[in-house]
Amino acid sequence: MTIDDLAAYLQVSKSSLYKLAQEGRVPGRKVGRHWRFLRTTIDEWLGQSLKEQVK
């Protein structure tokens, strides 16, 4: 997924995602100048985040 795809998927701004990705708070990889994200990894990350919030 591109940053645009992820922004639409998570319904957050691209600027927020850039900041989170650079801080390592959202799982992704930088390929050249562009960020890429795996949907399966994002889904797992979301699931873990929800579990932590419930505790």
C-alpha positions as CSV (number, residue, x, y, z in Angstrom):
1,M,0.0,0.0,0.0
2,T,1.1,3.6,-0.6
3,I,0.8,6.3,1.9
4,D,-2.3,7.5,0.0
5,D,-3.8,4.0,0.2
6,L,-3.1,3.7,3.9
7,A,-4.5,7.2,4.6
8,A,-7.8,6.2,3.0
9,Y,-7.8,2.8,4.7
10,L,-7.2,4.3,8.2
11,Q,-9.1,7.5,7.5
12,V,-6.2,9.7,8.8
13,S,-4.2,12.4,7.1
14,K,-1.1,11.7,5.1
15,S,0.9,14.1,7.2
16,S,0.0,12.2,10.4
17,L,1.0,8.9,8.7
18,Y,4.3,10.3,7.5
19,K,5.1,11.4,11.1
20,L,4.0,8.0,12.6
21,A,6.0,6.1,10.0
22,Q,9.2,8.2,10.6
23,E,8.9,7.6,14.3
24,G,8.4,3.9,13.8
25,R,5.0,3.9,15.3
26,V,3.3,2.4,12.3
27,P,4.8,-0.6,10.5
28,G,6.2,0.3,7.1
29,R,9.3,0.5,4.9
30,K,10.8,3.3,3.0
31,V,11.6,2.3,-0.6
32,G,13.7,5.1,-2.0
33,R,11.7,8.3,-1.2
34,H,8.4,6.5,-0.8
35,W,6.8,4.6,2.1
36,R,5.2,1.2,1.5
37,F,2.9,-0.7,3.9
38,L,1.6,-4.3,3.8
39,R,-2.1,-4.5,4.5
40,T,-1.7,-7.8,6.5
41,T,0.9,-6.2,8.7
42,I,-1.3,-3.1,9.2
43,D,-4.2,-5.3,10.1
44,E,-2.1,-7.2,12.7
45,W,-0.8,-3.9,14.1
46,L,-4.3,-2.6,14.5
47,G,-5.4,-5.8,16.2
48,Q,-2.6,-5.6,18.7
49,S,-3.3,-1.9,19.4
50,L,-6.9,-2.7,20.1
51,K,-5.9,-5.6,22.5
52,E,-3.6,-3.3,24.4
53,Q,-6.3,-0.7,24.8
54,V,-8.8,-3.2,26.2
55,K,-6.3,-4.3,29.0
